[in-house]
Amino acid sequence: MLKYLYMQHSEKLKSYKKEFDYSYAIGVFPTLEILKSSPHLVKKILISSKSTPEIINQLLTHTTPSNIPIETNDKFLTRFGGDNIHTLAAFEKPTQQLSPNKPHILLVNPSDMGNLGSIIRSMLGFNFQDLAIITPAADVFHPKVVRSSMGAIFKSRIQHLPSIHDYIKKYPTHTRYNFILDENSQKLSLLTPTLPYTLVFGNEGTGLQPQDLQNGTPIFIEQSPEIDSLNLAISTSIAMHHLYTKQKTS
């Protein structure tokens, strides 16, 4: 069995670029997550020569039924984190549509990859699976985003659109709740959304612009006057948690 793992490299992988039709899930946990949820997307698994038998056995359990190749490639793995990275999955970027009946999160021009990964992970934790991203935006399939989502990205539906107008045309039945820094807006604590709905958040630096706010309900997250705003990932998580707990208690 171990001979199989130490085969010659059958396909040369390259350092990630946004224009590629594939990306990388780095680390044991994200690799196992994509193998469990979307094995059809996995092109190849790379492991370190230092990988433990336990890790190898876990990978074989999920790769063998789908005939996914595994190979050792210490040199390539070192590019992503020195000697600390023992596992990597190369996967095809999926083309997805959002569910027309489920709640959506809509991010307008998000620019921070760490925020993006954290939001996707929080979405899964609060029963949101559908994410619309208005471009231009940070690359949602960059290995940094995939890793910071801790594999949650593989259980999410993600769609890119060029404008909010295009989103509205595609999902016209969704009631939109626009999160802004205006204390005169409806308070999040009082929000009982109309299904299906969309929570809309702006860019980390500029927020939502006037043209983004049409035909939506403005929402304000109550906060102390000691700060001017909350981090995008935190704001999104607070909003989702409020609606998650509201649904649980209703």
LUMLO-136996 format. One record per atom (N, C-alpha, C): x, y, z. Coordinates in steps of 0.1 Angstrom, whole numbers, plus 5000, padded with zeros to 4 digits. Layout:
XYZ;...
# end
This chain:
500849885000;500050005000;500950135000;501950135008;502850245009;503550274996;503850164988;504450184975;503650274966;502350254967;501450324959;501550474962;501750504975;501850644979;503050714974;504150644972;505450704969;505750694954;504650714946;504850694931;505450824926;505750824913;506350944906;505151044904;505551174904;504551274902;503951264887;502651234886;502051214874;501551344867;501351444874;500951574869;501551684876;502251774869;502951884875;501951994880;502052024893;501152124899;502052254899;501352364899;502052494899;501552584911;502352684914;501952774924;500652844920;499752864930;498352904927;498353044920;497453054910;497053174904;495553184902;495053304904;493553324904;492953264891;493653284880;493053234867;492953084865;493653014874;493552864872;492152814875;491852704869;490552644872;490552544883;491652544891;491852464902;492552544914;492352484926;493052554937;493552444947;493952484959;494452384969;493852404982;493552284988;493052285002;494352235010;494752325019;496052295026;495752255041;496352145044;496252095058;495351965058;495551895069;494851765070;493351785071;492851875080;491451895082;490651935069;491152045062;490452085050;490551985039;491651905039;491751795029;490651695031;490551645044;489551545047;488151605045;487951735047;486551785045;486151785030;487051815021;486651805007;486551665003;487351575008;487151435005;485851375009;485351425020;484051375026;482951435018;482951565015;481851635010;481751644995;482951654988;483051684974;484151604967;484251474969;485351394963;485551414948;484351434941;484451454927;485251574922;485451664931;486251784927;487751764929;488151654936;489551644940;490351584928;491451644924;492251604913;493351514918;493951544930;495151474935;495351514950;495951424957;496351454971;497851444972;498451544978;499851544981;500051524996;501051444999;501451425013;502951445015;503251475027;504651485031;505251345034;506551325032;507151205035;507151185051;506851285058;506751275072;505351255077;504451235068;503051205072;502951075080;502151075090;502050965099;501150855093;501350725097;500450625092;498950655095;498650725106;497250755109;496650845098;497450955094;496951045084;496850975071;497850885067;497750815055;496550725054;496250655065;495050565065;493750645064;493650765070;492450845069;492250885055;493350925048;493250965034;492850855025;493450735027;493150625019;491650575020;491150595032;489750555034;488850635025;489150755022;488350845014;488750854999;490050824996;490450844982;490350714974;490450594981;490450474974;489150444966;487950464972;486750444965;486550534952;487250644952;487050744941;488350734932;489250654935;490550644927;491250774926;491250844937;492050974937;493450944939;494350994931;495750964933;496351034944;497350974951;498051024962;499551014959;500251124962;501751114960;502451204970;503651164973;504551254981;505151354973;505251474979;505851594972;506251694982;507351664989;507851755000;508151894995;508751904983;509152034977;507952124975;506952064969;505752154967;505052194979;504952104989;504252135002;505052245009;506352245008;507152335015;506852485011;506452494999;506052634994;504952695002;504052615008;502952655015;503052675030;504152625035;504352645050;505552565055;506552565048;507752495053;507552345056;508052305068;507852165072;506552145080;505752245081;504552235089;503352175081;503452175068;502252125060;502551985055;501651895059;501851755056;500851705046;499851785042;498751735033;498251845025;497851815013;497251915004;496451844994;495251904991;494351854980;494251954969;494551914957;494351994945;492951964940;492052074939;490652054935;490252144925;489252104917;488652184906;487752284913;487752414908;486852514913;485452484908;484452474917;483152444912;482452564907;481452544897;480552654892;479252624899;478752724907;477552694915;476452804913;475252764916;474152854917;473652844932;473052954936;472552954950;471152894950;470752844962;469352794963;468352914962;467352904954;466353014953;465453034965;465452934974;464552934985;465152954999;466452944999;467152955012;467653105014;467953135027;468553265030;469953275024;470253405020;471553425013;472353525022;473653515021;474553625025;475053685012;475053825011;475553895000;476653985004;477853964999;478954055002;479354134990;479354264992;479654354980;481154394981;481854344971;483354374969;484154354982;484054234988;484854205000;486354194995;487254255003;488654254998;489654185007;489254135018;490154065028;489953915028;490953845024;490753695023;490453625036;491153685047;490853625060;489453645064;488853765062;487453785065;486553685057;486853675045;486053585036;486053445041;487153395045;487253255050;486453245063;486653345072;485953345085;484453345083;483953425074;482553445071;481953305066;482653245057;482153115052;482053015063;483053015072;483052915084;481852955093;481653075096;480553115104;479253085098;479153105085;477853075078;477452925081;478452835079;478152695082;477652675096;478352745105;477952725119;476552775123;476052865115;474752925118;473652895107;473952775100;472952725090;472752815078;473752885073;473652955061;474652885051;474152845039;475052775029;475252855016;474552965015;474453035002;475153175003;476253194995;476953314995;477053374981;476553494980;476753574967;477853674970;478753684960;479853784961;479753874948;479654004951;479754104940;481154134937;481554124925;482954144920;483054294916;484354344917;485554274920;485654244935;486354134938;486354094952;487654004954;487953984967;489053884970;488653754964;489653674961;489553544954;489053444964;487853404963;487253314973;487853174973;488553134962;489153004961;490653004963;491153124967;492553134971;492853034982;493952964982;494252874993;494152935007;494453065008;494353125021;492853125026;491953155017;490553155020;490053015023;490452925015;490052785017;490452735031;491752765034;492252725047;491652795059;491352925058;490752995069;489352955071;488652905060;487352845062;487252715069;488452655070;488652515076;487752415069;487652425056;486852325048;485452355047;484952465054;483452495053;483052535039;484052585031;483752625017;483252515009;483652395012;483152275004;481752235008;481152295018;479752265021;478852385018;479452485011;478752605007;478452614992;477452694989;477152734975;477652874973;478452904964;479053034962;478853084948;478353194946;478153254932;478653394931;479353424920;479853554918;478953624908;478653754911;477853834902;478553974900;478354044888;478954164886;478354284893;477154274898;476454394905;475254344913;474854434922;473654394930;472454384921;472454474911;471354464901;471254324895;472354264891;472354134886;471854034896;472254054908;471753964919;470253974920;469654094920;468254114922;467454054910;468054064898;467354004887;467353854888;468353794894;468453644895;467653594907;467553674918;466853624930;465853734934;464853764926;463953874928;463053854941;462853734945;461953714956;462553724970;463853744970;464553764983;464353904989;463953915001;463954045008;465354075013;465754195010;467154235013;467254325025;468154285034;468354365046;469854415045;469954545044;471254615042;471854665055;472954615058;473654645071;474454775069;474054875077;474755005075;474955065089;475855175089;476155245102;475255365104;474055335106;473055445108;472155405120;472355475131;471555435143;470055455142;469655535132;468255555129;467555445121;468355345117;467855235110;467255135119;466555035114;465954925122;467054855129;466854825142;467854755150;467854605147;469054545146;469154405144;468354325154;468354365167;467654285177;466154285175;465654375167;464154375165;463854305151;464854255144;464554205131;463954065131;462854055124;462253925121;462153915106;463053855099;463053865085;461953795078;461653835066;460653775057;461353675048;460953555048;461553445040;461153455025;462053425016;463453405017;464053545018;465253555024;465853685027;467353685024;467953805023;469353825020;469953925030;471053885036;471753985045;472854045036;472854175035;473754245025;474754325033;476054305030;477154375037;478054435027;478654545030;479554615021;480954585023;481754655015;483254635016;483754675030;484854615034;485454645047;485754795049;486154865039;486555005041;485455105038;484655075028;483655175023;482255145026;481955015031;480554985033;479754975021;478454985023;477454985012;477355125006;477355144993;477155274986;475655294984;475355424982;473855464980;473155374969;473855344958;473255264948;473055124952;473655074963;473554944968;472354924977;471755044982;470755034992;469355044987;469155044974;467855054968;466954934971;465754954974;464754844976;465154744987;465754794997;466154705008;465954775022;465854695032;465654755046;466954775053;467254905057;468554925064;468454875078;469554805082;469654745095;470954795102;470754825115;471954865123;472154765134;473454725136;473854635147;474154725159;473454715170;473654795181;475054775187;475754885190;477054875195;477355005204;478354995212;478655115220;479355225212;479255345217;479855455209;481355465210;481955365217;483455365218;484155325206;483455265196;484055225183;483155285172;483755295160;482955355149;482355245141;482955125141;482355005133;482954875138;482354765133;482854635136;483454575124;484354485126;484954405115;483954335107;484154325094;483154265085;482754125089;483754045092;483453905096;482653895109;483053985118;482253995131;480854035129;480654145121;479354195118;478454085112;478954015102;478253915095;477853795105;478853765113;478553655123;477553695133;477553815138;476553865148;475153855142;475053905129;473753905123;473253755121;474153675116;473653535114;473353465127;474153485137;473853425150;472553475156;472153605154;470953655159;469753585152;469853565139;468753495132;468753345135;469853285137;469953145140;469253115154;469553195164;468953185177;467553215177;467153315169;465753355168;464853235162;465453175152;464753055146;464652945156;465752925164;465752815173;464652825184;464452955188;463452975199;462053005194;461853015181;460553045176;459652915174;
# end
